[in-house]
Amino acid sequence: MKKLLMLLFSIAVVVNPMVAQRRKPVYDPETKEGLLIQHIQQEPDPAEKLHYMEQFIVQYPANPSIGWVYDQILPAYVKEQAWDQAMRIGDKRIALDPEDLDAAKLSLKAAESQGNREDIATWADRSWQVASRVAAKGGRNAADAQQMQLYAEYTFFSIAQQTPDPATRIGMLKSLQERNPKSPYAENIPAECFAIYKKLNQMDKALALADRTLAEDPDNVDMLMAVSEFYFPTGDGRERVIANSVRVIDALAKKLRPASLGEEDWAKKKAHMLASAYYMGGVANSLTAQYGRADQMLREALPLIAGDGTQEATAFYQLGIANYHLADKDPSRAKEALAYWRRCASIKSNFQAQAVKNVQAVRVEFNLP
């Protein structure tokens, strides 16, 4: 993930060194404005050059060469760290040419350098729009524009996550999703919005969103997990928890690594999801008396939840329950139940006292040592 973002950042802020030469000023050297352009071209001192450019912009804003001047002054302002001025000129430059990718890049860099979230969000949006126009036309700049789109999406997503107001954050996330549903940063948006609605105790909106998302994308593992995590502690919707857990396990077996995640981050996320799916699915199966499936899923969960005492205690206890009931048809399962309850009894948890009682009871019932 970090390597990807470093690459995107370098792409986003490195501007073609030929930008200043791509447009030539058109002027009459016998006029005052022509003479001023000559001063701009010939002046070796950066401060004086900047002064001449600022003078030209004030005196001749409608001159045909104003775009050329903008091209010169924008990187100069960035170099001088005059961020507000850079964004102001970037706005003017893009107004003249809505496909000026270089102006968009420099303006976004200025906004990021200044650190104002609203400006960053504004220029991420503007940059995305500029890049989308360039990318849609194809040609030699299309690849660069596509990379800029991706970086703008990442930036917009990051700003949305940092936005404290929940309603504003949801609006920004939905805006990103609507702009490019296939963006790697849009994949988790429904689940994030679900979590925000849940935090606001607006579960009607959260569940409606879940239904819409899963109707369109049944293998959306983030949303499947979000819904399961909502229902799991409530005791309601256990069949849905079971069904979602099975679908997550199946989907992860064939799901490719998202472009927004590096190998290490994806491996961690996948392992966490598998652990949760096997654990929640196993417990829900046990609580609905589906003991064979509970035994299978909880056995798979054990190595994945190792070190989490609370989950381990729960899994051991429910494995004991499952194997105790399975012993009705296979008496050898009683030994399994005894072993799991003993392991549960060794962990301080809400199940510890009952596990101790169950150990004694199953030993007597099945005449076990």
Summary of the structure (lengths in Angstrom):
residues: 369
radius of gyration: 30.4
end to end distance: 53.1
largest distance: 112.0
contacts: 1171
relative contact order: 0.05
helix: 76%
strand: 0%
